[in-house]
Amino acid sequence: MADHKNITVLYVDDEKDNLFVFKANFNRKFEVITSISPMEALDELKVHHNQIIVVISDMRMPVMNGLEFIKIAKARYSKIFYCILTGYGHDDDIEQALEENLILKCFTKPFDAREIEDTILLAAASRLQG
């Protein structure tokens, strides 16, 4: 297991268990910041946007969904790569977000840790080149 602690990932989900599972899967490989709400995530981005390479957001959350959050975040921090993690599959909004390059990727729950890790590493390599 390679250690990429120079890569910071922000994961947003309104369920504490999901935050715990994500952190348990990736904390040894990456620097992981978790947020329980989109508003808290925007606060984390304000502080850590220079370090964060990838933001992964749950899709269905109270107050605002993942795509609404990402639209706000990407308008402020456009150099960060954004992804959705959903338990409900790809809907038309997610497909449109992929086509418009609002999001890099959509993952489904339960997630494939290797797929997420590969996407994070690809985004980090792209950020270093760009």
RAWO-V978300 format. One record per helix or strand. SS is the DSSP state (alpha for helix, beta for strand). FROM is the first residue (numbers start at 1). TO is the last residue. Records with the same first field share a line. If there is no record, write none. Layout:
# RAWO-V978300
SS->FROM-TO ; FROM-TO
This chain:
# RAWO-V978300
beta->8-12 ; 31-35 ; 52-58 ; 81-86 ; 105-108
alpha->16-26 ; 38-48 ; 66-76 ; 92-99 ; 113-129
